[in-house]
Amino acid sequence: MSLKKPSLSFSQIINMNVGFFGIQYSFGLQQSAVNPIYDFLGASPDEIPLLNLAGPVTGLLIQPFIGALSDSTWHPRWGRRKPFFFIGALLCSICLLLYPFSSSLWMAAGLLWILDAGNNTAMEPYRAFVADKLNEEQQPTGFQMQSFFTGFGQTLANLSLFIFPLIFIGKTGSLPTWVYASFFLGAVCSIGSIWWSMRTTSEIEPTAEELAQIRAKKVSVGESIAEIFHAIGEMPKVMWQLALVYLFQWYALFCYWQNSSKSIALSVWNATPKDNPELYEKAVSWTGLVNGWYNIVTFLSALALAGFAKKYGAKSVHMTCLLLAAAGFFAFPNIENKNLLFLAISGFGIGWASMMGIPYLLVVSDIPKERYGVYMGIINMMIVIPMILQNISFGYILKHFLDNDPRNAITFAGALLAIAALATAFIKPSPTKA
């Protein structure tokens, strides 16, 4: 029988979540820098979705498997989750160091696959690590602290796209020199922040009974895959309901991330990557600032949302935040004054804070703690499957129904977020989480 988890101090909760800063710096570069790099290397707009296939496919294959494997692991020195997210962070750092040396489109795409594999190896064991440590009363704070560091890491990544072009001018090889500085800083942040969390936060040692159960499990590829399918078969109903929300929510987000720079280039500068690369580089820089702002809004609002979730319920909070994000996306492509973009994207900043933490509150009480790893991985499957669908289908939709216009892509994303908010209304979480 497991013991009641002790309450942690606020500083302990901060320390255990610091690693999300480095992971999300890397993810922020993928959101805001990788697609412009594809543009600089000559990709056409309808090729971009397929070139982004790496993230969701590696997430689908790796996260649930690594989650299941970590559920079945315990080492007296290294722990249960730490070995996995340390190896993932190390792989991310190596790829971030190599990425700016991409000399061709397919070299950049190949490195993105490896980078995403590292991110996905780190992510779900890390989420399970946080869930392992916190009691039910402190889980809202813990999950929203993840949102705080998500916003903080992505803010730095996006601000580097604005600040570094002012400092590092010109080109090195095929890419602007500022790309090197942004990715090198990301490499340091990735491994450094994970190291800090590992150093300051111990894992909870299993009881004799839990240890016997862990040792009884066969830690193998086949058994881990079987455990994923077994867990899906026994998945709580509320997770299926969340999957519908995620279908629309995450499809929409990839539409925004792939098209934000080109939308701003057209609405503000009336430029495209091919027709006016110099103005497009200005748009990329400004997009970094705009995306940095929405991440500032994310980490400023994250802990407030935890309080609102306790008071009004996680479901109501997530619905409201999705609607604010949708409103921002509807306004975004119609703005010609670059300064007004910050107002429009603030709605998405609040929505992003909710997306990074609140949905976990809807389902965590229905998940058995000995399966946190595999179910966190399955939640990620609910994220990456819509992304895979987007990467496969959206190039065709953009070309044939949206005039290959990135501004229309952002409007389309807003409509999908509104549908996600409607789907949230049908979620029926446990009474304590409603």
Wavefront OBJ file of the C-alpha trace (Angstrom):
o trace
v 0.000 0.000 0.000
v 1.431 3.382 -1.005
v 2.004 6.099 1.553
v 0.312 9.496 1.444
v 2.491 11.942 -0.465
v 3.821 14.813 1.649
v 3.111 18.406 0.644
v 6.008 20.171 -1.032
v 7.072 23.776 -0.610
v 6.522 26.217 -3.462
v 10.272 26.359 -4.123
v 10.393 22.559 -4.388
v 7.589 22.618 -6.958
v 9.521 25.264 -8.901
v 12.758 23.253 -8.825
v 11.130 20.059 -10.047
v 9.608 21.896 -13.038
v 12.658 23.940 -14.115
v 13.532 21.278 -16.702
v 10.431 22.199 -18.676
v 12.167 25.496 -19.418
v 14.872 23.789 -21.481
v 12.529 21.313 -23.150
v 10.185 24.104 -24.150
v 12.989 26.382 -25.372
v 13.741 23.610 -27.850
v 10.046 23.282 -28.711
v 9.785 27.062 -29.110
v 12.542 26.968 -31.722
v 10.653 24.222 -33.531
v 7.495 26.350 -33.530
v 9.026 29.630 -34.632
v 12.452 29.024 -36.210
v 12.275 25.710 -38.054
v 9.583 26.714 -40.559
v 11.395 29.942 -41.517
v 14.563 27.843 -41.933
v 12.608 25.633 -44.337
v 11.539 28.820 -46.149
v 15.153 30.056 -46.320
v 16.158 26.675 -47.776
v 13.529 26.946 -50.533
v 10.450 25.032 -49.328
v 7.078 25.957 -50.885
v 4.096 26.719 -48.565
v 2.257 23.452 -49.261
v 5.460 21.433 -48.508
v 5.734 22.818 -44.966
v 3.105 20.530 -43.344
v 4.830 17.355 -44.576
v 8.226 18.677 -43.491
v 6.763 19.028 -39.970
v 5.706 15.384 -39.829
v 8.693 14.503 -37.626
v 7.231 15.858 -34.370
v 3.899 14.058 -34.315
v 5.191 10.777 -35.735
v 8.039 10.505 -33.222
v 5.614 11.534 -30.470
v 3.185 8.820 -31.487
v 5.887 6.148 -31.572
v 8.100 7.205 -28.674
v 6.142 8.891 -25.873
v 3.699 6.108 -24.907
v 6.448 3.498 -25.265
v 8.889 5.464 -23.087
v 6.076 6.188 -20.615
v 5.236 2.498 -20.297
v 8.921 1.630 -19.981
v 9.423 4.180 -17.189
v 6.401 2.770 -15.321
v 8.265 -0.537 -15.212
v 11.658 0.863 -14.187
v 13.361 1.515 -10.852
v 17.064 1.982 -10.229
v 18.290 2.661 -6.652
v 20.630 5.421 -7.867
v 19.058 6.826 -11.045
v 15.380 6.424 -10.137
v 12.348 5.744 -12.303
v 11.817 8.669 -14.676
v 15.136 10.555 -14.537
v 17.171 8.285 -16.839
v 14.666 8.786 -19.644
v 14.304 12.540 -19.553
v 18.062 13.013 -19.074
v 18.851 10.948 -22.188
v 16.132 12.843 -24.108
v 17.519 16.237 -23.069
v 21.068 15.201 -24.006
v 19.901 14.122 -27.463
v 18.073 17.468 -27.882
v 21.197 19.420 -26.998
v 23.317 17.546 -29.541
v 20.748 18.128 -32.301
v 20.372 21.813 -31.449
v 24.143 22.203 -31.795
v 24.093 20.521 -35.217
v 20.880 22.033 -36.645
v 22.243 25.393 -37.880
v 24.770 23.552 -40.039
v 21.914 22.234 -42.223
v 22.983 22.814 -45.812
v 19.848 21.461 -47.482
v 16.136 21.100 -46.889
v 16.315 17.376 -46.260
v 19.258 17.659 -43.870
v 17.181 20.097 -41.790
v 14.177 17.767 -41.939
v 16.301 14.767 -40.916
v 17.790 16.565 -37.914
v 14.285 17.640 -36.899
v 13.308 13.953 -36.660
v 16.181 13.273 -34.250
v 15.495 16.468 -32.263
v 11.859 15.481 -31.864
v 12.845 11.987 -30.786
v 14.888 13.563 -27.980
v 12.087 15.930 -26.961
v 9.569 13.103 -26.882
v 11.885 10.842 -24.881
v 12.112 13.576 -22.247
v 8.561 14.901 -22.145
v 6.207 12.222 -20.826
v 8.522 10.663 -18.218
v 8.986 14.231 -16.985
v 5.223 14.826 -16.731
v 4.884 11.483 -14.934
v 7.748 12.524 -12.626
v 5.752 15.596 -11.555
v 2.548 13.571 -11.101
v 4.487 10.999 -9.053
v 5.717 13.634 -6.599
v 2.592 15.712 -5.977
v -0.482 14.924 -3.918
v -3.925 15.690 -5.330
v -4.160 19.075 -3.613
v -0.891 20.306 -5.156
v -1.353 18.851 -8.645
v -3.076 21.996 -10.044
v -0.101 24.106 -8.965
v 2.352 21.538 -10.324
v 0.727 21.213 -13.730
v 0.332 24.973 -14.109
v 3.951 25.451 -13.056
v 4.687 23.375 -16.156
v 2.714 25.984 -18.108
v 4.779 28.729 -16.466
v 8.077 27.196 -17.576
v 6.592 26.288 -20.949
v 5.805 29.965 -21.494
v 9.154 31.091 -20.081
v 11.203 28.729 -22.264
v 9.283 29.535 -25.407
v 9.464 33.250 -24.630
v 13.257 33.124 -24.604
v 13.284 31.059 -27.806
v 11.026 33.522 -29.605
v 12.748 36.628 -28.274
v 16.037 35.228 -29.567
v 14.512 35.380 -33.069
v 13.989 39.131 -32.586
v 17.112 40.100 -30.624
v 19.786 37.910 -32.211
v 19.242 39.200 -35.803
v 20.087 42.662 -34.439
v 23.361 41.344 -32.973
v 24.430 38.570 -35.356
v 24.178 40.058 -38.850
v 24.732 38.350 -42.167
v 24.845 34.720 -43.195
v 26.948 31.742 -42.225
v 26.636 29.003 -44.801
v 23.044 28.648 -46.031
v 21.380 30.311 -43.035
v 21.360 33.678 -41.241
v 23.987 33.859 -38.483
v 21.380 34.512 -35.773
v 20.084 30.964 -36.269
v 23.378 29.617 -34.880
v 23.153 31.759 -31.739
v 19.520 30.788 -31.036
v 20.135 27.071 -31.420
v 23.420 27.069 -29.481
v 21.699 28.794 -26.547
v 18.920 26.201 -26.772
v 21.486 23.389 -26.484
v 22.790 24.832 -23.197
v 19.292 25.432 -21.797
v 18.061 21.944 -22.679
v 20.603 19.923 -20.735
v 21.271 22.581 -18.071
v 17.690 22.958 -16.856
v 17.088 19.197 -16.798
v 20.282 18.768 -14.786
v 18.996 21.338 -12.265
v 15.697 19.512 -11.722
v 17.461 16.162 -11.385
v 19.920 17.626 -8.876
v 17.310 19.342 -6.687
v 14.454 16.817 -6.779
v 14.558 13.209 -5.664
v 12.104 10.593 -6.812
v 9.787 8.832 -4.374
v 11.163 5.391 -3.627
v 8.567 2.661 -4.205
v 7.232 0.658 -1.266
v 8.214 -2.998 -1.036
v 4.860 -3.949 -2.589
v 5.231 -1.455 -5.465
v 8.821 -2.566 -6.048
v 7.706 -6.174 -6.292
v 5.083 -5.178 -8.894
v 7.687 -3.238 -10.907
v 10.120 -6.161 -10.846
v 7.349 -8.562 -11.847
v 6.783 -6.614 -15.056
v 8.856 -7.558 -18.063
v 10.716 -4.488 -19.223
v 10.868 -5.254 -22.934
v 9.780 -3.645 -26.164
v 7.037 -6.201 -26.722
v 5.641 -5.992 -23.198
v 5.735 -2.189 -23.246
v 3.834 -2.070 -26.543
v 1.322 -4.592 -25.201
v 0.862 -2.417 -22.102
v 0.028 0.588 -24.312
v -2.778 -1.302 -26.077
v -3.985 -2.770 -22.787
v -4.109 0.713 -21.229
v -6.016 2.094 -24.237
v -8.571 -0.691 -23.837
v -9.090 0.303 -20.191
v -8.879 4.051 -20.781
v -11.276 6.162 -18.669
v -14.212 7.648 -20.597
v -13.106 11.188 -19.789
v -9.894 10.609 -21.755
v -11.895 9.677 -24.873
v -13.864 12.905 -24.442
v -10.623 14.869 -24.119
v -9.373 13.196 -27.313
v -12.176 14.894 -29.289
v -11.177 18.295 -27.897
v -7.554 17.632 -28.751
v -8.440 16.632 -32.329
v -9.556 20.180 -33.142
v -7.251 21.994 -30.705
v -3.931 20.572 -31.885
v -4.808 20.567 -35.589
v -5.457 24.299 -35.149
v -2.169 24.984 -33.365
v -0.059 23.447 -36.103
v -1.926 25.590 -38.644
v -0.905 28.674 -36.674
v 2.744 27.721 -36.059
v 3.329 26.804 -39.693
v 1.782 29.998 -41.075
v 2.262 32.796 -38.515
v 5.437 34.280 -40.068
v 4.018 34.222 -43.597
v 0.682 35.648 -42.402
v 2.430 38.591 -40.733
v 4.641 39.087 -43.791
v 1.540 39.448 -45.989
v -0.729 41.439 -43.675
v 1.935 43.895 -42.456
v 4.653 43.988 -45.160
v 2.805 42.536 -48.171
v 5.805 40.248 -48.701
v 6.438 36.536 -49.280
v 9.626 34.475 -48.741
v 10.236 34.172 -52.492
v 9.221 37.649 -53.702
v 10.964 39.674 -51.007
v 13.228 37.605 -48.717
v 14.602 40.681 -46.932
v 11.148 41.859 -45.824
v 10.222 38.284 -45.002
v 13.214 38.069 -42.653
v 11.856 41.186 -40.911
v 8.501 39.406 -40.594
v 10.209 36.347 -39.093
v 11.963 38.562 -36.567
v 8.696 40.306 -35.660
v 6.923 36.948 -35.404
v 9.530 35.920 -32.844
v 8.622 38.999 -30.808
v 4.873 38.373 -31.172
v 5.224 34.716 -30.228
v 7.511 35.704 -27.388
v 4.732 37.979 -26.125
v 2.090 35.249 -26.141
v 4.454 33.074 -24.126
v 4.964 35.916 -21.635
v 1.172 36.016 -21.295
v 1.291 32.237 -20.812
v 3.684 32.220 -17.892
v 2.040 35.285 -16.293
v -1.421 33.701 -16.429
v -0.517 30.059 -15.738
v -0.692 30.117 -11.941
v -3.818 32.317 -11.974
v -5.536 29.665 -14.091
v -4.693 27.061 -11.432
v -6.623 29.179 -8.921
v -9.533 29.655 -11.324
v -9.610 25.888 -11.944
v -9.952 25.252 -8.204
v -12.699 27.858 -7.889
v -14.694 27.444 -11.109
v -13.655 24.006 -12.357
v -11.062 22.940 -14.926
v -13.674 22.377 -17.630
v -15.091 25.911 -17.503
v -11.619 27.439 -17.442
v -10.454 25.467 -20.482
v -13.592 26.342 -22.485
v -13.146 30.042 -21.770
v -9.455 29.985 -22.650
v -10.089 28.198 -25.960
v -12.656 30.830 -26.924
v -10.187 33.628 -26.110
v -7.571 31.907 -28.286
v -10.089 31.496 -31.132
v -10.996 35.196 -30.985
v -7.315 36.104 -31.209
v -6.811 33.916 -34.277
v -9.838 35.416 -36.018
v -8.385 38.918 -35.568
v -4.719 38.065 -36.239
v -4.602 37.798 -40.077
v -6.625 40.983 -40.582
v -4.234 43.274 -38.679
v -2.032 45.618 -40.734
v -0.485 47.484 -37.794
v 2.282 45.226 -36.488
v 1.902 46.549 -32.923
v -1.747 45.490 -32.713
v -0.703 41.871 -33.284
v 0.317 41.717 -29.617
v -3.267 42.395 -28.541
v -4.683 39.685 -30.801
v -2.151 37.041 -29.781
v -2.723 37.660 -26.049
v -5.873 35.543 -26.264
v -3.808 32.669 -27.563
v -1.289 33.200 -24.753
v -4.026 32.598 -22.184
v -5.316 29.651 -24.201
v -1.810 28.157 -24.427
v -1.418 28.424 -20.632
v -4.589 26.381 -20.244
v -3.623 23.832 -22.905
v -0.334 23.093 -21.166
v -1.842 22.209 -17.792
v -5.611 22.353 -17.314
v -6.592 19.284 -19.421
v -4.400 17.093 -17.196
v -6.533 18.147 -14.215
v -9.602 16.823 -16.027
v -8.205 13.298 -16.255
v -5.484 12.779 -13.627
v -7.846 11.659 -10.855
v -9.171 8.875 -13.115
v -5.691 7.521 -13.929
v -4.174 4.842 -11.646
v -0.886 6.208 -10.316
v 1.079 3.085 -11.220
v 0.206 3.846 -14.873
v 0.948 7.573 -14.933
v 3.753 7.070 -17.446
v 1.800 5.116 -20.048
v -1.336 7.272 -19.740
v 0.659 10.498 -20.046
v 2.083 8.953 -23.211
v -1.405 8.104 -24.461
v -2.501 11.700 -23.826
v 0.389 12.700 -26.041
v -0.932 10.306 -28.704
v -4.121 12.380 -28.590
v -1.944 15.412 -29.356
v 0.204 13.954 -32.104
v -2.505 12.107 -34.064
v -4.252 15.416 -34.922
v -0.830 16.816 -35.833
v -0.162 13.896 -38.160
v -3.571 14.396 -39.760
v -2.753 18.091 -40.153
v 0.627 17.437 -41.720
v -0.850 14.953 -44.181
v -4.028 16.832 -45.084
v -3.452 20.545 -44.584
v -1.141 21.087 -47.548
v -4.012 19.977 -49.801
v -6.566 22.082 -47.887
v -4.319 25.151 -47.991
v -3.647 24.798 -51.708
v -7.139 23.906 -52.928
v -9.521 25.562 -50.434
v -7.586 28.397 -48.772
v -5.819 29.869 -51.828
v -2.368 28.966 -50.440
v -2.858 32.066 -48.290
v -1.362 31.761 -44.779
v -3.815 34.370 -43.483
v -6.692 32.042 -44.332
v -4.855 29.271 -42.486
v -4.902 31.344 -39.273
v -8.643 32.035 -39.650
v -9.212 28.316 -40.196
v -7.285 27.633 -36.965
v -9.583 30.031 -35.092
v -12.665 28.140 -36.289
v -11.163 24.839 -35.128
v -10.440 26.251 -31.658
v -14.059 27.405 -31.370
v -15.164 23.836 -32.174
v -12.715 22.527 -29.545
v -14.329 24.822 -26.958
v -17.741 23.385 -27.866
v -16.397 19.828 -27.521
v -15.029 20.707 -24.058
v -18.608 21.348 -22.931
v -19.339 17.629 -23.342
v -16.484 16.439 -21.099
v -17.704 14.825 -17.896
v -14.780 14.708 -15.465
v -14.875 13.262 -11.957
v -16.988 15.442 -9.628
v -13.911 16.787 -7.811
v -12.411 17.933 -11.119
v -15.521 19.285 -12.809
l 1 2 3 4 5 6 7 8 9 10 11 12 13 14 15 16 17 18 19 20 21 22 23 24 25 26 27 28 29 30 31 32 33 34 35 36 37 38 39 40 41 42 43 44 45 46 47 48 49 50 51 52 53 54 55 56 57 58 59 60 61 62 63 64 65 66 67 68 69 70 71 72 73 74 75 76 77 78 79 80 81 82 83 84 85 86 87 88 89 90 91 92 93 94 95 96 97 98 99 100 101 102 103 104 105 106 107 108 109 110 111 112 113 114 115 116 117 118 119 120 121 122 123 124 125 126 127 128 129 130 131 132 133 134 135 136 137 138 139 140 141 142 143 144 145 146 147 148 149 150 151 152 153 154 155 156 157 158 159 160 161 162 163 164 165 166 167 168 169 170 171 172 173 174 175 176 177 178 179 180 181 182 183 184 185 186 187 188 189 190 191 192 193 194 195 196 197 198 199 200 201 202 203 204 205 206 207 208 209 210 211 212 213 214 215 216 217 218 219 220 221 222 223 224 225 226 227 228 229 230 231 232 233 234 235 236 237 238 239 240 241 242 243 244 245 246 247 248 249 250 251 252 253 254 255 256 257 258 259 260 261 262 263 264 265 266 267 268 269 270 271 272 273 274 275 276 277 278 279 280 281 282 283 284 285 286 287 288 289 290 291 292 293 294 295 296 297 298 299 300 301 302 303 304 305 306 307 308 309 310 311 312 313 314 315 316 317 318 319 320 321 322 323 324 325 326 327 328 329 330 331 332 333 334 335 336 337 338 339 340 341 342 343 344 345 346 347 348 349 350 351 352 353 354 355 356 357 358 359 360 361 362 363 364 365 366 367 368 369 370 371 372 373 374 375 376 377 378 379 380 381 382 383 384 385 386 387 388 389 390 391 392 393 394 395 396 397 398 399 400 401 402 403 404 405 406 407 408 409 410 411 412 413 414 415 416 417 418 419 420 421 422 423 424 425 426 427 428 429 430 431 432 433 434
